[in-house]
Structures are given as C-alpha cells and as structure tokens.
Amino acid sequence: MVVATRYKLFYDSAQSVYLVKNLEVPVCPKCGTALSGYDHRRRTVIGMDGEPRAYLLRRLRCPACGQLHLELPDFFLPQKHYSKEVITEAQAGNDGQCPADDSTIRRWKK
C-alpha cells in the first residue's frame, strides 16, 4: 500500500466515480524503486454526510521486485468502509453526526 498525500480528485460522470490523480511519483516501500501503473480498483467509502462515494484507485507494480501496491489517498484507511475523518471524529467522542451504527462506533473506540 502506498499513501498519496499530494493528489487531485476528478469526478467522472460517465462511470459515477472519483479519480485520484497523484501529483508525486510513488516509490515502492519495499525497495525504493519508482512504481508503474498496473490497473485500477473500484472502492466505495462513506463520508461524514453518510453518502457512499466510489473511487477508482490505481494499483501499481514495482519493476524491480514485482510487488503490487494499492495507491490510497490520505483520507482513506486500509480495510475500512468509512473515511478517516468519520473514524477519527467518532474516536474523539464527536459521534453525534457520525453516519455509522452505534456498534461500529463502539468498536472504533476500543
């Protein structure tokens, strides 16, 4: 997994998906070689408004070690269906506006 901190978001109305364009050249966290594009993966994330949004994320391949990496923007958390903002607000105790179920919020706080 590669986390993108400098990126632009573009909306593709034909596919109803947001495209994440990294402004930096990603490098392999394993060996440090510049990564090249491999394919894309669709991922849905729920934001503070409770609406799910689909994102098209790049999968990258390292030409040196052959490792595949997923490029995530910094507002995503790996293996979570909610945005980073939703989870951190709930963990801080500001769960009045949180779109998640109570059981999910309790699990995040543990």
C-alpha positions in Angstrom: 0.0 0.0 0.0 1.2 3.5 -0.9 -0.4 6.5 0.7 -0.8 9.6 -1.5 -0.6 12.9 0.3 -0.5 15.2 -2.7 -3.3 14.4 -5.2 -6.2 15.9 -7.1 -9.7 14.4 -7.3 -11.6 14.4 -10.6 -15.2 13.2 -11.0 -16.0 11.0 -14.0 -19.8 11.3 -14.5 -19.8 8.6 -17.2 -18.7 6.0 -14.6 -20.1 7.8 -11.5 -16.7 7.5 -9.9 -14.0 9.8 -8.5 -10.5 9.5 -9.9 -7.5 10.1 -7.7 -4.5 11.6 -9.5 -1.3 11.5 -7.5 0.9 14.6 -8.0 4.1 12.7 -6.9 5.9 9.7 -8.3 5.1 6.8 -6.0 8.0 4.6 -4.8 8.0 1.0 -3.6 8.0 0.9 0.2 9.9 -2.4 0.0 12.8 -1.5 -2.3 12.5 2.2 -3.1 12.1 1.9 -6.9 9.6 4.1 -8.8 6.3 2.3 -9.3 4.5 2.0 -12.6 0.7 1.7 -13.2 -0.8 -1.8 -13.4 -4.6 -1.4 -13.3 -7.4 0.2 -11.3 -9.6 -1.0 -8.5 -13.0 0.5 -7.5 -13.6 1.2 -3.8 -16.6 2.8 -2.1 -16.1 4.9 1.0 -18.7 6.6 3.3 -18.1 10.2 4.2 -19.3 12.5 7.0 -22.6 13.1 5.2 -23.4 9.4 5.2 -23.3 9.1 1.4 -21.2 6.4 -0.2 -18.8 7.6 -2.9 -17.0 5.4 -5.4 -13.3 6.0 -6.1 -11.1 4.5 -8.8 -7.7 3.6 -7.1 -4.6 2.8 -9.0 -2.8 -0.5 -8.4 1.0 -0.1 -9.0 3.6 -2.7 -9.8 7.3 -2.4 -8.8 9.5 -3.3 -11.8 12.4 -4.3 -9.5 10.7 -6.7 -7.0 7.4 -7.3 -8.8 5.3 -6.4 -5.7 1.8 -5.0 -6.3 0.7 -1.9 -4.2 -2.6 -0.1 -3.9 -2.4 3.7 -4.0 -4.6 5.2 -1.3 -5.3 8.9 -0.8 -4.6 10.0 2.8 -8.3 10.3 3.7 -8.7 6.5 3.4 -7.9 4.0 6.0 -6.9 0.5 4.8 -9.7 -2.1 5.0 -12.3 0.5 6.3 -15.6 1.4 4.7 -15.7 4.9 6.3 -13.4 7.8 5.6 -10.6 8.6 8.0 -12.4 11.8 9.1 -15.5 9.8 10.2 -13.5 7.3 12.2 -11.3 9.9 14.0 -14.3 12.1 14.9 -16.1 9.1 16.4 -13.0 8.1 18.3 -12.6 11.6 19.7 -16.2 11.4 21.0 -17.9 13.6 18.4 -20.1 10.8 17.3 -23.4 12.8 17.2 -23.0 13.4 13.4 -21.4 10.0 12.7 -23.3 8.0 10.0 -22.1 4.7 11.4 -24.0 2.3 13.6 -23.5 2.5 17.4 -21.9 -0.9 17.5 -19.4 0.2 14.8 -18.6 3.4 16.8 -18.0 1.4 20.0 -15.6 -1.0 18.1 -13.6 2.0 16.7 -13.3 3.4 20.2 -11.8 0.2 21.6 
